Amino acid sequence: IRSMSQGRASYYMEPSHYEEVPRNIVEQMLAKSTFTGRVE
């Protein structure tokens, strides 16, 4: 793209859709998380 546009091209990406994360994956992520619920 850069050579075709002489370095002036731009692009963007958008998600096509969202899906709910399965419960077991959420639980695994929360178990590994160090987030305490506080923002300092």
N, C-alpha and C positions, 0 to 999 in steps of 0.2 A: 504494500500500500504506500509506503513512504516513497519509493522510487517513482511510482505512478503519479503521485500527487505532489512531488517535489518537496516533501516534508510538511505540507500544509493540510493534510487530511485530519479529520476528527471523527470520532465514533462514540457511541454510548451503548450500554447494555441495559436491558430491563428484564426482570424475572418474568417468566411466562406464566407462572402460577405459584401458589403457596399450598403446602400440604401440612396437615397436622402431624407433629412428631409423635411416633408411637410411645406409649406410656413407659415401656421398659427402657427406651433410649433416654427419655427425660430423667428417669430415676438414676440411671448410670451417670449422666452428666451432673446431676445435683450431688451425687455421692462424691464425685471427684472435684467439685467446685470448692474454692476457698472463699467465695463471696459470703460476707457476713450480714448483708442487708444494710450496711452503712456506707454512705458516700462521704468521704472526707475532703 
